[in-house]
C-alpha cells in the first residue's frame, strides 16, 4: 500500500482533517479500499459521529491492490504529518502488519530536510455503523470563514448553541453567566437555504462539539448544515473529487 499527496492545498486539507479527528477520537480505524480511504468513528461520549471518504482520484498516487484495515493513534499521526513543509510530498506506506511508514520527501533541492517516521499500529475493534439516507427539515450553507468566526465568538458566552430556523432566517444563540449572544442570518446572507414550508425548528446542541467540528476553514469554502427534529444534525464538508468529511451531532436533551 502506498499513497502520495503533493499538492499544497490538499496537504493542508489532509492535515486539517486529522487535526479535527484527533479532538473527537484518540484512535481511529482506517479502511484503505481499492478506490477510496474510508474512516468512521465516534467520540467517547457518543455525541458525535464522523465519517471521512477520500476517493482514489483525490490523491496524486493511490496504490492499494487489496483492502487494508488499520488502526492508529490519531494524535501521533497528526504530529507526524504536521511537520510537512510546502515543498514536501506526503507519502504513507504499509509494508508489514505492525507499523505505518510516513515519509515527507523534498520536491525540490535545497529546501527542507526529508523526514521519515515509523508509527506502530494498534489493535482496535470498531463496529461500522450504517448511516441511512435522511430527509432533513432545514438545510443551509454558510462560508466556512464566517462559521469559524461566529462559533468562536459564541463560545465566549456559553456552552450550548440554540439554532432556530424559520422561513426567512436562521438564528444562532447562546446564553451564559456573562451574557447572551444571538446571530441573525438572513436568507440572502446564506450560500444556500431550504426549509420545509411553514416549518419552524428550535433545537439546542453542544457548542463545544460544534466548535470543534468547525474550528478550521481550510477544508472547503462552505459548510453545509442539515437539521431535523428527529435526527442528529449533519455538518458536511465537500473536499472535492467526490470526497467528503461529515459529522453528525446529537441534540441536547431537554430538561423537561
VMD Tcl script that draws the C-alpha trace (Angstrom):
set ca {
  {0.00 0.00 0.00}
  {1.29 3.45 -0.92}
  {-0.49 6.81 -1.20}
  {1.01 10.19 -2.02}
  {-0.14 13.81 -1.65}
  {1.99 16.55 -3.21}
  {-0.49 19.35 -3.86}
  {-0.10 22.06 -1.19}
  {-3.82 22.70 -0.77}
  {-4.62 19.02 -0.36}
  {-1.77 18.54 2.11}
  {-3.25 21.38 4.18}
  {-6.72 19.80 3.94}
  {-5.37 16.38 4.96}
  {-3.59 17.98 7.89}
  {-6.72 19.86 8.95}
  {-8.85 16.70 8.74}
  {-6.72 14.89 11.28}
  {-6.49 17.98 13.45}
  {-10.28 17.73 13.72}
  {-10.41 13.95 14.13}
  {-7.88 13.87 16.96}
  {-10.22 16.06 19.03}
  {-13.02 13.51 18.52}
  {-11.21 10.20 18.99}
  {-7.76 9.19 20.28}
  {-7.62 6.25 17.85}
  {-9.29 5.53 14.57}
  {-9.88 2.62 12.26}
  {-8.90 3.47 8.66}
  {-10.02 1.29 5.75}
  {-7.98 1.59 2.57}
  {-10.19 0.14 -0.16}
  {-9.26 -0.24 -3.82}
  {-10.90 3.07 -4.73}
  {-11.03 5.13 -1.53}
  {-9.89 5.76 2.01}
  {-12.77 5.39 4.45}
  {-12.78 6.31 8.14}
  {-15.73 6.25 10.52}
  {-15.69 6.75 14.28}
  {-17.48 8.14 17.30}
  {-16.29 10.19 20.24}
  {-16.11 8.58 23.69}
  {-19.24 10.42 24.86}
  {-21.21 9.07 21.87}
  {-22.36 12.58 20.99}
  {-20.51 12.99 17.68}
  {-20.12 10.53 14.80}
  {-17.69 11.31 11.98}
  {-17.21 9.82 8.53}
  {-14.42 10.54 6.05}
  {-14.34 9.37 2.43}
  {-11.38 10.28 0.20}
  {-11.58 8.78 -3.28}
  {-8.51 7.48 -5.10}
  {-8.58 10.44 -7.51}
  {-8.21 12.83 -4.54}
  {-4.61 11.60 -4.13}
  {-1.73 12.10 -6.51}
  {-0.92 8.41 -6.12}
  {-3.23 5.79 -4.63}
  {-1.78 2.29 -4.87}
  {-3.95 -0.14 -2.89}
  {-4.24 -3.55 -4.51}
  {-6.15 -5.21 -1.68}
  {-8.28 -3.92 1.18}
  {-6.22 -2.77 4.17}
  {-7.77 -2.09 7.56}
  {-5.51 -0.45 10.13}
  {-5.82 1.34 13.45}
  {-3.53 4.06 14.78}
  {-3.25 6.81 17.36}
  {-4.78 9.96 15.86}
  {-2.66 12.46 17.79}
  {0.62 10.74 16.93}
  {-0.34 10.52 13.27}
  {-1.25 14.23 13.22}
  {2.03 15.14 14.97}
  {3.95 13.36 12.21}
  {2.13 14.71 9.15}
  {2.01 18.25 10.57}
  {5.81 18.53 10.29}
  {5.45 18.74 6.49}
  {6.53 21.82 4.57}
  {5.04 23.24 1.38}
  {7.90 21.79 -0.68}
  {7.46 18.21 0.52}
  {5.36 15.30 -0.69}
  {3.47 13.33 1.95}
  {3.87 9.58 1.40}
  {2.07 6.95 3.50}
  {3.12 3.30 3.15}
  {2.36 -0.01 4.82}
  {4.90 -2.77 4.28}
  {4.04 -5.04 7.23}
  {1.25 -5.61 9.77}
  {2.97 -3.84 12.65}
  {3.66 -0.28 11.52}
  {2.85 2.55 9.16}
  {5.58 4.42 7.32}
  {5.21 8.16 6.79}
  {7.68 9.99 4.57}
  {7.98 13.71 3.89}
  {10.07 13.91 0.73}
  {11.50 17.09 -0.75}
  {10.12 18.07 -4.14}
  {12.97 20.48 -4.86}
  {16.60 20.71 -3.82}
  {17.94 22.99 -1.10}
  {14.67 23.25 0.78}
  {13.66 21.39 3.95}
  {15.16 18.09 5.08}
  {13.30 14.91 4.17}
  {11.74 13.20 7.19}
  {10.84 9.58 7.88}
  {8.52 8.20 10.55}
  {7.55 4.72 11.69}
  {4.29 4.56 13.65}
  {3.21 1.38 15.45}
  {-0.29 0.17 14.64}
  {-2.89 -0.62 17.29}
  {-5.42 -3.35 17.84}
  {-8.88 -1.79 17.92}
  {-12.27 -3.17 17.01}
  {-14.80 -0.70 15.67}
  {-18.26 -1.78 14.55}
  {-19.13 0.22 11.44}
  {-22.50 1.96 11.69}
  {-24.91 2.14 8.78}
  {-26.00 5.75 8.25}
  {-29.38 5.85 6.50}
  {-30.34 8.47 3.96}
  {-32.37 11.15 5.72}
  {-34.72 13.94 4.69}
  {-33.95 16.98 6.84}
  {-36.47 19.76 7.53}
  {-33.86 22.51 7.01}
  {-30.59 22.69 5.09}
  {-28.31 25.69 4.72}
  {-24.75 26.54 3.66}
  {-22.52 29.26 5.08}
  {-19.00 30.44 4.20}
  {-16.57 28.44 6.31}
  {-14.60 31.52 7.42}
  {-17.77 33.13 8.80}
  {-18.80 29.89 10.52}
  {-15.42 29.61 12.26}
  {-15.57 33.24 13.43}
  {-19.19 33.10 14.60}
  {-18.78 29.89 16.60}
  {-15.57 31.17 18.19}
  {-17.40 34.33 19.29}
  {-20.43 32.41 20.58}
  {-18.21 30.10 22.64}
  {-17.10 33.12 24.69}
  {-20.61 33.37 26.15}
  {-22.00 29.86 26.57}
  {-21.55 26.11 26.27}
  {-24.65 25.35 24.19}
  {-25.99 26.72 20.93}
  {-29.66 27.10 20.13}
  {-30.43 27.03 16.41}
  {-33.74 28.37 15.17}
  {-34.76 28.01 11.53}
  {-37.73 29.90 10.12}
  {-38.87 30.67 6.60}
  {-36.68 33.78 6.25}
  {-33.69 33.37 8.58}
  {-31.55 31.21 10.86}
  {-30.64 32.29 14.40}
  {-27.65 31.05 16.41}
  {-27.94 31.88 20.12}
  {-26.03 31.06 23.27}
  {-26.64 32.02 26.89}
  {-24.19 32.05 29.78}
  {-23.30 33.77 33.05}
  {-21.53 36.58 31.19}
  {-24.49 37.32 28.91}
  {-26.28 36.24 25.76}
  {-25.26 36.41 22.10}
  {-27.55 35.94 19.11}
  {-26.50 35.87 15.45}
  {-29.25 36.50 12.92}
  {-28.54 35.15 9.42}
  {-30.98 36.18 6.69}
  {-31.70 34.01 3.66}
  {-29.85 36.42 1.35}
  {-26.71 36.06 3.50}
  {-26.54 32.27 3.08}
  {-24.94 30.39 0.21}
  {-27.95 28.04 0.10}
  {-31.11 27.66 2.18}
  {-34.01 25.24 2.04}
  {-36.71 24.57 4.64}
  {-39.96 22.65 4.60}
  {-42.87 25.03 4.01}
  {-44.27 26.53 7.22}
  {-41.70 24.62 9.29}
  {-40.12 26.14 12.40}
  {-37.13 24.48 14.07}
  {-35.82 25.21 17.55}
  {-33.06 22.80 18.61}
  {-30.13 23.05 21.04}
  {-26.73 21.40 20.62}
  {-23.41 21.36 22.44}
  {-21.46 24.40 21.26}
  {-18.23 22.74 22.41}
  {-18.67 19.89 19.93}
  {-19.82 22.04 17.02}
  {-16.95 24.44 17.57}
  {-14.50 21.51 17.39}
  {-16.02 20.39 14.08}
  {-15.78 23.86 12.56}
  {-12.52 25.11 14.08}
  {-10.79 25.31 10.69}
  {-11.84 26.98 7.43}
  {-9.26 25.14 5.29}
  {-11.42 22.15 4.37}
  {-13.85 23.83 1.96}
  {-15.24 27.22 1.03}
  {-18.62 26.44 2.58}
  {-20.00 24.39 5.45}
  {-23.31 22.58 4.84}
  {-25.70 22.15 7.78}
  {-28.71 19.80 7.77}
  {-31.14 19.92 10.70}
  {-34.10 17.82 11.77}
  {-36.27 17.39 14.85}
  {-35.90 13.62 14.60}
  {-32.24 13.09 13.67}
  {-28.77 14.34 14.64}
  {-27.54 17.46 12.89}
  {-25.31 16.81 9.88}
  {-22.28 19.01 9.16}
  {-20.83 18.35 5.72}
  {-17.56 19.43 4.08}
  {-17.14 18.96 0.33}
  {-13.46 18.11 -0.15}
  {-13.60 17.88 -3.94}
  {-13.11 14.87 -6.23}
  {-16.26 13.20 -4.82}
  {-14.72 13.24 -1.35}
  {-16.21 14.49 1.92}
  {-15.93 14.79 5.68}
  {-19.21 14.57 7.60}
  {-20.04 14.99 11.28}
  {-23.29 14.02 12.99}
  {-24.08 15.54 16.37}
  {-26.96 14.61 18.65}
  {-29.09 17.42 20.12}
  {-29.04 18.28 23.79}
  {-31.75 16.53 25.80}
  {-34.47 18.77 27.17}
  {-34.60 19.26 30.92}
  {-38.38 18.96 30.80}
}
mol new
graphics top color blue
foreach p $ca { graphics top sphere $p radius 0.5 }
foreach p [lrange $ca 0 end-1] q [lrange $ca 1 end] { graphics top cylinder $p $q radius 0.2 }
display resetview
